[in-house]
Amino acid sequence: MLVKMLHEKGLKSEHAYTAAFASIGLSVLSWYGSLKAEPAGMARADRWGIFVGEWAPSFFALGLALANYERDHEPLHSPAH
């Protein structure tokens, strides 16, 4: 299972959620950068922003899958008495 392999390699749900939020910010930056730097105008900037923005749902879904795996497979910590 892919989620198990990623978890064993050290990827945690927090990492995927961070990547999702970062991709949202990168989407805005790529849109703005393309709008200002390229002569193609708004259409090209919109395509760049949408392309990068499409990564966020994938990262959120991966984060949710990892969170479910962590909940079901990591040992519970007992409080110290």
Contact map, one row per residue, 1 for C-alpha under 8 A:
111110000000000000000000000000000000000000000000000000000000000000000000000000000
111111000000000000000000000000000000000000000000000000000000000000000000000000000
111111100000000000000000000000000000000000000000000000000000010011001000000000000
111111110000000000000000000000000000000000000000000000000000000000001000000000000
111111111000000000000000000000000000000000000000000000000000000000000000000000000
011111111110000000000000000000000000000000000000000000000000000000000000000000000
001111111111000000000000000000000000000000000000000000000000000001000000000000000
000111111110000000000000000000000000000000000000000000000000000000000000000000000
000011111110000000000000000000000000000000000000000000000000000000000000000000000
000001111111000000000000000000000000000000000000000000000000000000000000000000000
000001111111101100000000000000000000000000000000000000000000000000000000000000000
000000100111111100000000000000000000000000000000000000000000001001100000000000000
000000000011111110000000000000000000000000000000000000000000011111100000000000000
000000000001111111000000000000000000000000000000000000000000001000000000000000000
000000000011111111100000000000000000000000000000000000000000001000000000000000000
000000000011111111110000000000000000000000000000000000000011011000000000000000000
000000000000111111111000000000000000000000000000000000000011001000000000000000000
000000000000011111111100000000000000000000000000000000000000000000000000000000000
000000000000001111111110000000000000000000000000000000010010000000000000000000000
000000000000000111111111000000000000000000000000000000111111000000000000000000000
000000000000000011111111100000000000000000000000000000010000000000000000000000000
000000000000000001111111110000000000000000000000000000000000000000000000000000000
000000000000000000111111111000000000000000000000000110110000000000000000000000000
000000000000000000011111111100000000000000000000000110010000000000000000000000000
000000000000000000001111111110000000000000000000000000000000000000000000000000000
000000000000000000000111111111000000000000000000000110000000000000000000000000000
000000000000000000000011111111100000000000000001111110000000000000000000000000000
000000000000000000000001111111110000000000000000100000000000000000000000000000000
000000000000000000000000111111111000000000000000100000000000000000000000000000000
000000000000000000000000011111111100000000001001100100000000000000000000000000000
000000000000000000000000001111111110000000001111100000000000000000000000000000000
000000000000000000000000000111111111000000001000000000000000000000000000000000000
000000000000000000000000000011111111100000001000000000000000000000000000000000000
000000000000000000000000000001111111110010011001000000000000000000000000000000000
000000000000000000000000000000111111111111011000000000000000000000000000000000000
000000000000000000000000000000011111111010000000000000000000000000000000000000000
000000000000000000000000000000001111111000000000000000000000000000000000000000000
000000000000000000000000000000000111111110010000000000000000000000000000000000000
000000000000000000000000000000000011111110000000000000000000000000000000000000000
000000000000000000000000000000000010011111111000000000000000000000000000000000000
000000000000000000000000000000000111011111111000000000000000000000000000000000000
000000000000000000000000000000000010000111111100000000000000000000000000000000000
000000000000000000000000000000000000000111111110000000000000000000000000000000000
000000000000000000000000000000000110010111111111000000000000000000000000000000000
000000000000000000000000000001111110000111111111100000000000000000000000000000000
000000000000000000000000000000100000000001111111110000000000000000000000000000000
000000000000000000000000000000100000000000111111111000000000000000000000000000000
000000000000000000000000001001100100000000011111111100000000000000000000000000000
000000000000000000000000001111100000000000001111111110000000000000000000000000000
000000000000000000000000001000000000000000000111111111000000000000000000000000000
000000000000000000000000001000000000000000000011111111100000000000000000000000000
000000000000000000000011011001000000000000000001111111110000000000000000000000000
000000000000000000000011011000000000000000000000111111110000000000000000000000000
000000000000000000000000000000000000000000000000011111111100000000000000000000000
000000000000000000010010000000000000000000000000001111111110000000000000000000000
000000000000000000111011000000000000000000000000000111111111000000000000000000000
000000000000000000010000000000000000000000000000000001111111100000000000000000000
000000000000000000010000000000000000000000000000000001111111110000000000000000000
000000000000000110110000000000000000000000000000000000111111111000000000000000000
000000000000000110010000000000000000000000000000000000011111111100000000000000000
000000000000000000000000000000000000000000000000000000001111111110000000000000000
001000000000100100000000000000000000000000000000000000000111111111000000000000000
000000000001111110000000000000000000000000000000000000000011111111100000000000000
000000000000100000000000000000000000000000000000000000000001111111110000000000000
001000000000100000000000000000000000000000000000000000000000111111111000000000000
001000100001100000000000000000000000000000000000000000000000011111111100000000000
000000000001100000000000000000000000000000000000000000000000001111111110000000000
000000000000000000000000000000000000000000000000000000000000000111111111000000000
001100000000000000000000000000000000000000000000000000000000000011111111110000000
000000000000000000000000000000000000000000000000000000000000000001111111110000000
000000000000000000000000000000000000000000000000000000000000000000111111110000000
000000000000000000000000000000000000000000000000000000000000000000011111110000000
000000000000000000000000000000000000000000000000000000000000000000001111111000000
000000000000000000000000000000000000000000000000000000000000000000001111111100000
000000000000000000000000000000000000000000000000000000000000000000000000111110000
000000000000000000000000000000000000000000000000000000000000000000000000011111000
000000000000000000000000000000000000000000000000000000000000000000000000001111100
000000000000000000000000000000000000000000000000000000000000000000000000000111110
000000000000000000000000000000000000000000000000000000000000000000000000000011111
000000000000000000000000000000000000000000000000000000000000000000000000000001111
000000000000000000000000000000000000000000000000000000000000000000000000000000111
